[in-house]
Each structure stands twice: as structure tokens, then as C-alpha cells.
Amino acid sequence: MSWQEKINAALDARRAADALRRRYPVAQGAGRWLVADDRQYLNFSSNDYLGLSHHPQIIRAWQQGAEQFGIGSGGSGHVSGYSVVHQALEEELAEWLGYSRALLFISGFAANQAVIAAMMAKEDRIAADRLSHASLLEAASLSPSQLRRFAHNDVTHLARLLASPCPGQQMVVTEGVFSMDGDSAPLAEIQQVTQQHNGWLMVDDAHGTGVIGEQGRGSCLAAKGKTRIAGSDFWQRIWRQRGSGALLQYGGGLSAAIRPPPYLQHQYAARSGAGITCVAGGHSQ
């Protein structure tokens, strides 16, 4: 079978299963309403929960940023692409979330890849919720560490995995608010179990930041009100997508109470052969 025959067969199989995806071009709107085929639709598919992609102040900030800094950083954050506005945003994010440091990435996918690639070694173990986002599971699968999955939001199953012998470090990976089902992780209970086994907790809070908790500061800070969580052991990942309910129109970040950002900057760059690229643009970023 040739490559073209193989591709055609795969497409035919998808058509037969009514699983062939089709893209619908949108003429206008990415928030509450959108226009397609000259008709207006109420949009339940957007992740722009707060409508920030059309907020006039954010639009003006993007325009001012493009005029002052251009439309790209022009280089890796390790070389010349790290600007004073990147630094200011990292400091503001860290202060707002109650952590000592923050680190920006070009996307949430890149942030997940970087954290897991930099922190996990062959002797380590990742325990991931089965319904974690594909970016987390792919990063875990590509890392040299062992990947074990626990049943969705099942703290008892997680405890059994963490109790089994592991020669290295253990990291628990989950989401604050799960993007597909919309339910939330029991972060307080997960953190307690993780601490009992001297593990680290990594939370992708793409759909919690800007929506959940006091002042929209996310699932992790909301969970702190339910139990005493030691800051030195608690990780929060902030993921922003285009038009998301969070602060950035496009980009990603990492916030932590310990000191991983400098370690990540050097460790990930050494492993990948490339620097971590920061989000380009003006004050809205």
C-alpha cells in the first residue's frame, strides 16, 4: 500500500465512523457571539470565558506594545528576547498568585513540556490523572521517567501508586479544572497525599485561572483555604491560550513557591539545545 492509499484509507475510515473533522471559518467574533456563514451564533466553544480578547483596554495595550516593541521578540529569552515588560509581567503574576517567582513561556503546551523535561529523570516517576490534558501526558510519555496513570480524581488510587517503591523523585500531574469534562480536581486531598510521599504536585490550571477562587486567582489558591498547603511543596502551572479566561491572550507561564524558574531556564535549554522563548509584545502581556 502506498502512502497515498494509506492516507485515503484512513480518511475513508473516519468518514464511515462519522469522525472526519471539518473546520468552519468564522467571519467575526471569538467571545460570546460569533458570525459564520452570515449568521450569528451563541458561542459555547470558546475558552475566552471573560471576553478579554475584545476588551478595549487590552486591545489598546497590544497596539501600544506592537508600536514600541514590534510584533515579535526576535530571539530566545536566553539571548535577546527577554524584555523589561516580560520581567514586569512575571513579577506581577508571581505577586498576584502569592508565589516567589514566575516564568513565561510561548504557550501552555511549551510550559508543560519544559517543566517535565527539565525536572524529571530516568529514576523518577510521574503519576498523572488519566484525564490530564494531552500536553501533560505527551510530555510525561516523552520524558525518561516512568509514567503511571491514576483513575480520574481517585485519591486512593493515587496513594497506592505513590506508595509503591520509586528510586527517584515523584511528581503528581493533574488539572485544576478539566478542560473536557469541566469538573475540578480535589487538590487539597491530592496535595495531602503527595506530601505524605514527599512528592511534588504540578497543576495545569488553564481553565481555573481567571475564573476560580478569590479574584480569579485559580484552583490552587482556592484549595489552600481547605487545608494547610506548604508553599515549598506546592506547584501551580498557569496556562493561557488565545482568548482564554486568563490574563494573556496567548502565552503560558509557570508559578512556583520554590526556585525552579532559574533551574528550568538552564536545565531545559541544556537538554533541548534551545532557550526558553518568552511571549513578545506590550503591557497586555
Secondary structure, DSSP 8 states (H G I E B T S, - for coil): --HHHHHHHHHHHHHHTT--------SB-SSSEEEETTEEEE-SS---TT-GGG-HHHHHHHHHHHHHH-SS--S-TTTT---HHHHHHHHHHHHHHT-SEEEEES-HHHHHHHHHHHH--TT-EEEEETT--HHHHHHHHHSSSEEEEE-TT-HHHHHHHHHS--SS-EEEEEESB-TTT--B--HHHHHHHHHHTT-EEEEE-TTTTTTSSGGG--HHHHHHTTS---GGGBEEEEEE-TT-SSS-SSEEEEEESSSHHHHHHHHHHHHHSS------SSTT-
